[in-house]
Amino acid sequence: MKKLFVDLGKNSYDIIFERGLLSHVGDYIKLDGKKLLVMTDDNVAGIYADAVVSSLEKAGYEASLLVLPHGEKTKSFDILPAVYARLLKERITRKDALVALGGGVIGDLCGFVAATYLRGIPFVQIPTSLLAQVDSSIGGKVAVDLPEGKNLVGAFWQPKLVLVDPDALNTLSDAFFTDGMAEVIKYGCIKDKKLFDLLDACGGKSGLMPVIDEVIYRCCDIKREVVEKDEKDKGERMLLNFGHTYGHALEKYYNFEKLSHGMAVSVGMYEICRLAEEKGLTEKGTAETVARVCSAYGLPHTDDAPCRKVVEGVANDKKNLGDKLVTVLLKKIGESYLYPTDAEFFA
């Protein structure tokens, strides 16, 4: 077992890493309330829900289960009334808590519900996808989508605990593993050339799996460092959005149907590097280096969508500050910075 401590004063919490912990999560969850509602999706429920609920019951909690459809469309503002109604039916109070068991969609939705139900109740993150384990479960950014764009209604609401079981990746499909690799590559791009070089040297999933525990831990440690410096996403934390501005717009362009989040971010990382190289803002060759590593893990770096049509969705991006869009660029692999742009930058 390994542990990281996210130091945010009264909002501090542990990230615990242990293979096999999904079978005994009740040993780690220590909350004041007696009722826990576990939110998950119909992909994860059949694999882990029974074990998690059973462990929580053995720990003395009254545990109930809410199973939602998988996919980005579940992270919708329209689903909230039914979810709140279920919490009321279960008589969940401010002393009780929610447990997010699943990937990024469930984690974001569960966290947003926790932040807003009864003006805020505790929640625990148990991420089962690579994307959630290395990125979305940490840092307290929770949200739902609007038709106009991703994550436009949200809050900063830190979990009480994050439990990471790398064994969960053994039941993850290749598509979902590939999706998460975009975020892993992102961390190497923005903060850690050694991590990026390790990913490059591994050459793909089969080469990476022997060191996956180390990679997950390093990604979480990078995010911990960034979040501690900038919890509310007003400065350095915005670096974590590398590739996401164009990526989110691309997802919206396809109505969240053609490309997964990771695929869209991969295209976004390449495109932003390519455009920045043309303008002398990024070291030459960076875009092709990013493309090579993304390709090694099954991620695309180009798409047929017309760039001008895609960037129409950039106007609603939540990273707008005033009349400028704060875009994340690379000086070179491992070094990133914030650069104010507008939609014309992407044209």
N, C-alpha and C positions, 0 to 999 in steps of 0.2 A: 504494500500500500504506500502511495505517495500522496503528498498534500501540498496545495498552494493556498496561501492566505491572501484574500483580496481586501486590502486595508482601506476602507471607506468610512472610518469612524463608526457611527451608530449603524451604518448600513453594511458593515463588514461581513464576510462569510468565507467559508472554506470551499475549495474545489478538491474533491477526493478522487483519486485514481486507483482502481483495483480491479483486476480481472476476476469475474465471477460475482461481483457485488450485487448484481441484479437479483440474485436469489436471497439476499439478506439485507435489503435496503433499510428494513426496520431497525437494524443495529445502529444506523447512523443518523436517522431522523429523530431529533429530539425537540419537539414543539410543545407549547403549553396546551393547545386545544386537543380535543379527543377525536374530532371528526376530520377525515381527510378525503377529498374527492380527487380521484386519479383521472386526469384527462389524457386520452390517447386517440389513435386513429385505427381504422379497421385493418391496416397492414400490421401494426405493432401489437395490437390487442391479442391476437391468437398466439403470439410467440412469448410475450413477457407479462401480460396483464395478470394472469392467475398467480404467478410467482410473486409479483410485486404486492398485489393485494393481500395474499396469504402472509407474506412477511410483515406487512404493516399491521395486520390483525394479530399476529403473534406478539408484536411489540405493544399491543394494548390499544390500538386505534380502531375506531369504527371507520372502515374504509369502504367507499363506494366507487363505482366505475362509470365514466362517461366516454362512450366510443363514438368518434366522429368520422366522417369520410376523409380519406387521405387526399392530399393535393392542395395547391395554393388557393384554390377557390374556397376552401373551408375557412381560410383566414379573412373572412369577409365581415364587414360591419353588420350585414343582414342576419348573420347567424347568432349575434349576441343575445337578442331577447330570449331565444330558446335555451341558451346556456345559463343565463341569469335565472330563468324560471326553474331550471333543474337544481341550481344551488339553493334557491328558496324552498323547493320541495324537500331537499335533504336537510333543511334547517341549518345550513352552514352559517356560522356566526363569525364575528371579527377575530375570535380566539382560534378558530379552526383554520384550515389551510387547503390549498390546492397542490397537486403534484402533476407536473408536466412530464409525461412519459412518451417520448417520441422524438421526431426531428424538429427542424426549425419552425415549421408551420404550427405544430402543436405548442412548442415552447413560446413562440410569439403570442399566439392566441390566449393560451393559459395565463401568461404573464400579464397581458392586457386586462383580462377578466379579473385577475387578482388585484390589479392596481385600481380598478374602478368599482368593483362590487363592495358595497357598504363603505365606500371611500377608501378601500384598501385593506386586503388581508394577506397573510404570508403565503409564499409559494416556494416549492422546491423544484429544481430542474434535474431530470434524469434523461439526458440526451442519448438517443440510440443510433443516430446517424453520424457520419463523420463530420458533416457540415455543422451540426449542432454541438458536437463534442469539442471541436476546435474553435468555434466562433460564437454562434448565436445564443448558446446557453449562458454565456458569461457577459456581464456588463450591464444588465438591467434594461436594455433597450427592447421594449415590448410594443407591439402594434398590430393593427389590422389594416387591410387594404380598402381603398375606395375604387370605384370604376375609373377615376381619373389617374390613379397611380398607386404604387406600392407604399405601404407603411405611412400613409398620410395622416392617420389618426393613431396616436400612440402616447407613451409615457416613459419616464425613467423610473423603473420599479425593480430594485435589486432582489434576487432570490435570497432565501435564507441559507441555501446550501446547493451545491452542484455535485452530482454523483456521476462519475464517468467510468463506464465499464468497457474497455477496449474489446472484450469478447463479443459485444453486441455487433461489432463489424463483421463477425463470421456469418451472421444471418442477413447481412445487407447485400442487396443485389449489386452487380457490377455498375449498373446505371447510377444508383444512389451513392456508391463509393466514388465514382468519377465526379459526380456533382460536388461532393465535399472537397475534392482535391483542388478545385478552383480557389477555395478559401485558404487552403494550406499553401498553395503556390503564392497567393497574395501576400501572406506573412513573410515569405522569403523575399519577395520583391520589395516590400516597403521597409523592412527592418533587419533582415538577417541573411546576408549573402551566403554564410556557411550552411544555413538551412536550405537555401535555394540550390546550392551546389550539391548538397546531399540528395535532394530530389532529382536533380539532373543525373547524378551518378547512379542512382538506383534504377533509372530508366523505365520505370513503370510499376504497376501494382505488385507484381511478383517479387521484384527487387526491394520494394518498400516495406512489405509486410513484416520482415524480420526486425525492423527498427520502428514500427508504427507507434509503439508506446512512447518512445523518445520524441517522435515527431509531434504527437498529440500534446504531450507535456510542454514542449517548447512553444507551440502555437498558443497554448493557454497562458503560458508565462508572459509572452509578448503582449497578449491582450490585457492581462492583469496589470502590467506596467503602464500601459497606455491609459487604461480606465482609471487607475489611481491618480494619474496626473490630470485627467480631464473627464470627469464622470458624466458631465452634461453635454458633451459633444460640441464644444465651442472652439476647440483649438486642435491639439495634437490628435485627439481621438478621430477626427475627421479623416486622418490618414488611412484608417481602416476601411474607408469607402473606395479605395483604389479599384478601378474597373466597374464600380457599381453605378455611377451616373449614367453612362451609356448602356450598361447592362440592364438596369431597371427600365430604362426607356425601351429597350429592345423587347424585354418581357411584355411590357404593356402593348407594344406594337402588335404582338402576336396574341394578345388577349390571354397571356399566361398559359398558352396551349402548346406551342411548337417547341420552345426551348425551356429547359429547366433553369433554375436560378444560377447554378454553377456554370452551365454552358453559356448563358448570357454574360456573366461576369468575365468568363474567359475571353470572349469576343471583346468585351469592354476593355480589358487590360491590354490586349494587343492593339486595339484601335487607338486608345489614348496614347500609348507609346509611339505608335506610327505617326500620329498627328503631331505629337510633341517633338519627335525627331525632325520632321519637316520644318518646324519652326525654330529649331536649334535649342530646344528646351530640355532635351533628353539625349544622353550619350548615344551616338550612332551604333546600330546593331542591337540595341536593347529589345526592340520589338520582335526581331527574329529569334532572339534568345528566349524570350517569353513564349513565343509561338512554339518553339521546339519542345520546351518542357511541358507545355499544355498538351501538345499532340502526343507526347509520350504517355500521358495518363488518360488518353481518349477524349480530350476536350477540344472543341473547335476553336479556331481563332478568327474565322471570317464567317460572314453570313450574307445572303443575297438581298436582304432588306435594304432599300434605298436610304442612305444615311440621312438625307434631308427630312424624310418622312419620320424616321426614328427619332431624330432630335426634337421634333415637335413636342414630344413627351418630356423633354428635359426642363421645360419651363415650369412644370409643377414639382420639380425635384425638391425634396425637403432640405437639400444642402444649399439652397439659395439664401444668400445674405444680402438684403437690400436688393439692388438691381444687378448684382453679380452672382454668378454661380461659382462656388469654390470647388475647383477640380483638383484631384490628387495626381501629381506627376512624379516620375522618377528622374532623379539626376542620373542614376545608374542603378543596377541591381543592388538592392540592400539599402538604398538611400532615397527617401521620398520627401516631397514638400507640397505645400498648398499653393495653388495658383488661381487667382481670380480670372474667370473667363465669361463668355456669354455663349449662346447657342451657335453663333457663327463660327466659334472655334472648331466645332465638329463638322462643319459643312465642307 
